[in-house]
Amino acid sequence: MPVLLLLAGTSLRYELHGPSHPNWREPPAWYGGLLWALVLANAAIVILALFRLRGSRIRAAGVLLPGLWLSLCALFPAAFAIIGVGP
């Protein structure tokens, strides 16, 4: 899921040179909605898996929660790419 977030941010990269540029326009709101939908889908998968795997919930949490954390960490660079901040 973190890779999907980064790919979404890369593919929706906004090319008008960032907010400090005089011709900058705000990117469409659905770009951010797509990123949040991916994060919420990842959280739903983690929660569903934790309820389905009754016998090994702690093991499943140990495997799935780092992916959720990495998704939240990948959200910020993807959002920066969408709004056009950075190199």
NUFI-129801 format. One line per 3 residues: their letters; for each residue x, y, z of N, C-alpha, C, O. Coordinates in nm, 4 decimals, padded with zeros to 6 digits. Example, Ala and Ser with C-alpha at 12.3 -4.5 7.8 and 13.67 -1.06 7.14 Angstrom:
2
AS = 01.3190/-00.5690/00.7800/01.2300/-00.4500/00.7800/01.3200/-00.3300/00.7800/01.4236/-00.3319/00.8465 | 01.2850/-00.2250/00.7080/01.3670/-00.1060/00.7140/01.2900/00.0030/00.7870/01.3409/00.1138/00.8039
***
This chain:
87
MPV = 00.0796/-00.1193/00.0000/00.0000/00.0000/00.0000/00.0851/00.1276/00.0000/00.0491/00.2239/-00.0677 | 00.1969/00.1313/00.0738/00.2791/00.2520/00.0666/00.3291/00.2802/-00.0748/00.3391/00.3957/-00.1163 | 00.3600/00.1748/-00.1473/00.4066/00.1934/-00.2854/00.2939/00.2507/-00.3712/00.3186/00.3363/-00.4562
LLL = 00.1710/00.2047/-00.3499/00.0580/00.2595/-00.4242/00.0374/00.4075/-00.3941/00.0052/00.4856/-00.4836 | 00.0558/00.4454/-00.2689/00.0440/00.5866/-00.2329/00.1497/00.6711/-00.3038/00.1198/00.7779/-00.3573 | 00.2720/00.6224/-00.3035/00.3785/00.6978/-00.3692/00.3574/00.7030/-00.5203/00.3857/00.8050/-00.5832
LAG = 00.3081/00.5945/-00.5789/00.2780/00.5958/-00.7224/00.1646/00.6920/-00.7550/00.1684/00.7606/-00.8571 | 00.0636/00.6973/-00.6683/-00.0469/00.7912/-00.6901/00.0038/00.9348/-00.6811/-00.0332/01.0186/-00.7633 | 00.0878/00.9638/-00.5826/00.1434/01.0980/-00.5700/00.2306/01.1358/-00.6883/00.2302/01.2506/-00.7328
TSL = 00.3054/01.0385/-00.7393/00.3917/01.0641/-00.8546/00.3104/01.0855/-00.9811/00.3403/01.1749/-01.0603 | 00.2088/01.0044/-00.9999/00.1302/01.0163/-01.1225/00.0410/01.1402/-01.1226/00.0049/01.1901/-01.2292 | 00.0053/01.1899/-01.0050/-00.0785/01.3101/-00.9961/00.0042/01.4343/-00.9663/-00.0498/01.5366/-00.9241
RYE = 00.1335/01.4259/-00.9878/00.2220/01.5396/-00.9572/00.1743/01.6659/-01.0258/00.1413/01.6661/-01.1444 | 00.1713/01.7719/-00.9497/00.1223/01.9000/-00.9982/00.2414/01.9817/-01.0451/00.3344/02.0046/-00.9677 | 00.2407/02.0251/-01.1675/00.3601/02.0803/-01.2323/00.3685/02.2328/-01.2382/00.4391/02.2852/-01.3245
LHG = 00.3017/02.3043/-01.1529/00.3086/02.4504/-01.1636/00.4023/02.5134/-01.0617/00.3735/02.6216/-01.0105 | 00.5120/02.4489/-01.0317/00.6254/02.5069/-00.9596/00.5948/02.5494/-00.8166/00.6636/02.6378/-00.7656 | 00.4986/02.4935/-00.7507/00.4765/02.5158/-00.6083/00.3999/02.6408/-00.5738/00.3805/02.7276/-00.6589
PSH = 00.3556/02.6513/-00.4489/00.2705/02.7614/-00.4051/00.3342/02.8996/-00.4128/00.2616/02.9988/-00.4198 | 00.4653/02.9100/-00.4120/00.5268/03.0425/-00.4142/00.5346/03.1015/-00.5550/00.5656/03.2196/-00.5704 | 00.5072/03.0219/-00.6569/00.5126/03.0692/-00.7949/00.3906/03.1575/-00.8243/00.2811/03.1259/-00.7778
PNW = 00.4059/03.2674/-00.9003/00.2929/03.3580/-00.9245/00.1781/03.2954/-01.0049/00.0638/03.3395/-00.9920 | 00.2058/03.1950/-01.0864/00.0998/03.1327/-01.1658/00.0430/03.0070/-01.0999/-00.0273/02.9296/-01.1648 | 00.0726/02.9864/-00.9727/00.0291/02.8645/-00.9054/-00.1215/02.8647/-00.8856/-00.1805/02.9637/-00.8425
REP = -00.1819/02.7513/-00.9181/-00.3238/02.7287/-00.8910/-00.3346/02.6053/-00.8035/-00.2527/02.5140/-00.8136 | -00.4336/02.6024/-00.7193/-00.4540/02.4877/-00.6311/-00.4930/02.3651/-00.7128/-00.5771/02.3749/-00.8021 | -00.4331/02.2496/-00.6835/-00.4698/02.1275/-00.7570/-00.6123/02.0849/-00.7208/-00.6647/02.1269/-00.6177
PAW = -00.6747/02.0028/-00.8035/-00.8110/01.9577/-00.7736/-00.8187/01.8830/-00.6402/-00.7248/01.8137/-00.6012 | -00.9300/01.8979/-00.5722/-00.9470/01.8371/-00.4393/-00.9518/01.6850/-00.4452/-00.9193/01.6183/-00.3469 | -00.9916/01.6299/-00.5581/-01.0026/01.4844/-00.5639/-00.8661/01.4162/-00.5598/-00.8578/01.2968/-00.5309
YGG = -00.7588/01.4906/-00.5885/-00.6253/01.4329/-00.5769/-00.5987/01.3910/-00.4315/-00.5536/01.2796/-00.4050 | -00.6269/01.4801/-00.3407/-00.6102/01.4480/-00.1986/-00.7074/01.3424/-00.1515/-00.6739/01.2590/-00.0674 | -00.8285/01.3460/-00.2059/-00.9270/01.2441/-00.1706/-00.8828/01.1052/-00.2102/-00.9102/01.0080/-00.1398
LLW = -00.8140/01.0957/-00.3233/-00.7621/00.9663/-00.3675/-00.6568/00.9138/-00.2705/-00.6553/00.7950/-00.2387 | -00.5686/01.0021/-00.2236/-00.4666/00.9587/-00.1281/-00.5296/00.9111/00.0024/-00.4919/00.8069/00.0559 | -00.6255/00.9879/00.0531/-00.6909/00.9481/00.1777/-00.7720/00.8207/00.1598/-00.7825/00.7411/00.2531
ALV = -00.8293/00.8000/00.0420/-00.9033/00.6762/00.0165/-00.8093/00.5560/00.0222/-00.8463/00.4506/00.0741 | -00.6890/00.5712/-00.0304/-00.5913/00.4616/-00.0235/-00.5494/00.4321/00.1209/-00.5347/00.3159/00.1589 | -00.5303/00.5364/00.2006/-00.4926/00.5160/00.3411/-00.6071/00.4502/00.4173/-00.5843/00.3588/00.4966
LAN = -00.7297/00.4960/00.3940/-00.8440/00.4367/00.4626/-00.8679/00.2927/00.4175/-00.9093/00.2089/00.4976 | -00.8425/00.2637/00.2911/-00.8546/00.1257/00.2436/-00.7517/00.0369/00.3116/-00.7817/-00.0770/00.3474 | -00.6311/00.0883/00.3295/-00.5283/00.0117/00.3996/-00.5685/-00.0119/00.5446/-00.5510/-00.1224/00.5959
AAI = -00.6222/00.0896/00.6114/-00.6665/00.0732/00.7500/-00.7811/-00.0274/00.7584/-00.7860/-00.1078/00.8514 | -00.8727/-00.0236/00.6628/-00.9834/-00.1191/00.6623/-00.9331/-00.2615/00.6413/-00.9846/-00.3547/00.7032 | -00.8350/-00.2795/00.5565/-00.7772/-00.4130/00.5343/-00.7119/-00.4643/00.6619/-00.7257/-00.5816/00.6964
VIL = -00.6408/-00.3762/00.7318/-00.5754/-00.4173/00.8567/-00.6799/-00.4569/00.9609/-00.6660/-00.5602/01.0263 | -00.7830/-00.3765/00.9763/-00.8872/-00.4060/01.0754/-00.9608/-00.5343/01.0393/-00.9864/-00.6176/01.1263 | -00.9947/-00.5506/00.9134/-01.0633/-00.6720/00.8692/-00.9762/-00.7954/00.8920/-01.0257/-00.8990/00.9364
ALF = -00.8490/-00.7849/00.8623/-00.7592/-00.8987/00.8823/-00.7450/-00.9324/01.0300/-00.7360/-01.0496/01.0663 | -00.7429/-00.8300/01.1159/-00.7309/-00.8567/01.2590/-00.8549/-00.9263/01.3131/-00.8443/-01.0079/01.4046 | -00.9720/-00.8959/01.2587/-01.0929/-00.9643/01.3034/-01.1054/-01.1043/01.2442/-01.1614/-01.1936/01.3077
RLR = -01.0540/-01.1238/01.1242/-01.0627/-01.2552/01.0604/-00.9655/-01.3558/01.1205/-00.9979/-01.4741/01.1304 | -00.8497/-01.3119/01.1598/-00.7460/-01.4011/01.2113/-00.7545/-01.4083/01.3638/-00.6717/-01.3498/01.4336 | -00.8526/-01.4785/01.4143/-00.8769/-01.4814/01.5581/-00.7657/-01.5511/01.6355/-00.7306/-01.5074/01.7451
GSR = -00.7114/-01.6555/01.5820/-00.6111/-01.7315/01.6551/-00.4748/-01.6655/01.6623/-00.3954/-01.6960/01.7513 | -00.4474/-01.5765/01.5706/-00.3131/-01.5170/01.5659/-00.3210/-01.3664/01.5450/-00.2556/-01.3127/01.4556 | -00.3993/-01.2989/01.6254/-00.4183/-01.1542/01.6092/-00.2910/-01.0755/01.6353/-00.2615/-00.9794/01.5642
IRA = -00.2162/-01.1152/01.7353/-00.0937/-01.0394/01.7661/00.0082/-01.0565/01.6541/00.0767/-00.9612/01.6171 | 00.0180/-01.1757/01.6011/00.1095/-01.1987/01.4896/00.0638/-01.1203/01.3669/00.1461/-01.0613/01.2968 | -00.0665/-01.1194/01.3405/-00.1191/-01.0439/01.2263/-00.0963/-00.8939/01.2455/-00.0619/-00.8232/01.1508
AGV = -00.1156/-00.8461/01.3678/-00.0901/-00.7042/01.3952/00.0570/-00.6713/01.3749/00.0904/-00.5651/01.3223 | 00.1440/-00.7608/01.4158/00.2878/-00.7390/01.3979/00.3282/-00.7331/01.2518/00.4251/-00.6661/01.2160 | 00.2534/-00.8037/01.1673/00.2848/-00.8033/01.0242/00.2176/-00.6864/00.9533/00.2775/-00.6258/00.8644
LLP = 00.0941/-00.6537/00.9909/00.0156/-00.5554/00.9161/00.0334/-00.4106/00.9630/00.0271/-00.3187/00.8814 | 00.0550/-00.3895/01.0908/00.0641/-00.2516/01.1400/00.1852/-00.1745/01.0874/00.1723/-00.0544/01.0635 | 00.3011/-00.2358/01.0681/00.4101/-00.1589/01.0058/00.3752/-00.1097/00.8648/00.4175/-00.0013/00.8246
GLW = 00.2987/-00.1888/00.7904/00.2550/-00.1441/00.6578/00.1622/-00.0233/00.6671/00.1693/00.0675/00.5842 | 00.0749/-00.0225/00.7686/-00.0129/00.0925/00.7885/00.0691/00.2152/00.8273/00.0425/00.3257/00.7800 | 00.1682/00.1955/00.9127/00.2560/00.3060/00.9511/00.3323/00.3608/00.8296/00.3433/00.4823/00.8129
LSL = 00.3839/00.2729/00.7467/00.4550/00.3171/00.6270/00.3613/00.3880/00.5300/00.4036/00.4793/00.4590 | 00.2353/00.3475/00.5262/00.1376/00.4172/00.4423/00.1158/00.5597/00.4913/00.1076/00.6530/00.4113 | 00.1063/00.5762/00.6221/00.0909/00.7110/00.6762/00.2154/00.7955/00.6505/00.2058/00.9155/00.6248
CAL = 00.3324/00.7317/00.6578/00.4569/00.8037/00.6289/00.4681/00.8386/00.4810/00.5219/00.9439/00.4468 | 00.4188/00.7531/00.3933/00.4243/00.7782/00.2493/00.3206/00.8800/00.2059/00.3313/00.9368/00.0972 | 00.2198/00.9041/00.2898/00.1158/01.0008/00.2565/00.1734/01.1418/00.2396/00.1314/01.2158/00.1506
FPA = 00.2679/01.1785/00.3235/00.3215/01.3140/00.3193/00.4046/01.3426/00.1941/00.3813/01.4453/00.1304 | 00.5001/01.2578/00.1552/00.5712/01.2861/00.0293/00.4788/01.2841/-00.0920/00.4982/01.3610/-00.1861 | 00.3782/01.1964/-00.0904/00.2833/01.1926/-00.2016/00.2021/01.3210/-00.2069/00.1773/01.3746/-00.3149
AFA = 00.1606/01.3702/-00.0912/00.0859/01.4963/-00.0877/00.1740/01.6136/-00.1298/00.1274/01.7042/-00.1990 | 00.3003/01.6129/-00.0891/00.3917/01.7188/-00.1320/00.4095/01.7175/-00.2830/00.4170/01.8232/-00.3457 | 00.4161/01.6001/-00.3411/00.4289/01.5908/-00.4870/00.3038/01.6434/-00.5557/00.3120/01.7079/-00.6602
IIG = 00.1885/01.6159/-00.4970/00.0637/01.6619/-00.5577/00.0532/01.8140/-00.5531/00.0120/01.8753/-00.6516 | 00.0895/01.8762/-00.4409/00.0759/02.0214/-00.4355/00.1923/02.0941/-00.4996/00.1898/02.2166/-00.5107 | 00.2939/02.0213/-00.5419/00.4024/02.0824/-00.6178/00.5151/02.1373/-00.5345/00.5917/02.2202/-00.5836
VGP = 00.5286/02.0949/-00.4112/00.6363/02.1413/-00.3240/00.7533/02.0444/-00.3353/00.7325/01.9231/-00.3360 | 00.8727/02.0943/-00.3440/00.9906/02.0086/-00.3481/01.0539/02.0079/-00.4852/01.0140/02.0829/-00.5744 | 01.1552/01.9204/-00.5012/01.2290/01.9200/-00.6273/01.1502/01.8625/-00.7440/01.2011/01.8565/-00.8559
***
